[in-house]
């Protein structure tokens, strides 16, 4: 995640935002416990759209836990099932 200055939901002054590796982030969703942020984004290579990906970010560390990719289409939404 790339650092950005701003004010978070809980009064934080440093907010990290996902980057999209050349494509645009289309949707974000927090897990029910708030520990993971899912980001749906376009995948681009050489300025050419090559599919979509969902990246699961660990909120505490800011690191990627998992990336799910599809070369046949784009993801336009992401959501967690209620627990």
N, C-alpha and C positions, 0 to 999 in steps of 0.2 A: 504494500500500500504506500502511496505517496503521501508525505506529510502536507498538511494544509493548515493555515492559521484560521481560526474561527471559534465559535462557541458551540460546544456539543450540547446534547439534550440534558446532560447532568451538570452543566456548568464548566466542562472541560475547556481549556483554551487551545489545546492541540488536538486536532481531529485528523485521523488518517482516512484517506479516500482511496478506493480501488482504482488501479489503472487498467487499461483495456488492451494493452499490447497492440496498438495501432488501430483498434476499432473503438466503437462507442459503447459505453455502459448503458444498457437499456432498462435494467431493473435491479433493485436491491431488496433483500429481505433478511431480517434477523431471525435466528432460531428462537424458539419459545423461551429458552433460558438465557438468551442474550450473549451466549459464548461464541457463536459463529455468525458471520455475515456471508450470505450467498449473493454473488454478483453475476447477473446474466449479461453477456457482452458479445459483440461481434469479434470475429478473428480476422485479422488482415495480414497479408504478406505482400510486400512490394506494392503497397497502396491498392491492393486488390482484395476484395472480400472473399474469404475462403471458408466461411462457416461461422458457427457460434460456439461459445463455451460458457460453462458455469464454473466459477471459482469459489471455493469455500475458504474463507479467511478466518483465522483464529483472531478474535477481537482483542484478546489480552496481549498477544505477542506481535500481531500485525503480519504474521507469516501465513503463507498459503498452506492449508491442510490437504486440499485435493482439488484437482481440475478435471472437469468432465467436458469433453469436446465432441462436436458433431460437424462433419464436413459437408453435410447435405442441406443444412438450413441454419437459421438463426433462432436464438432464444429471445423472446420478447417479454417474458414474465418469469418470475421465480417466486415460490411461496413454500412455507413449511405447513405441514398438516398440524392442526391443533392437537395438543396432548391431553 
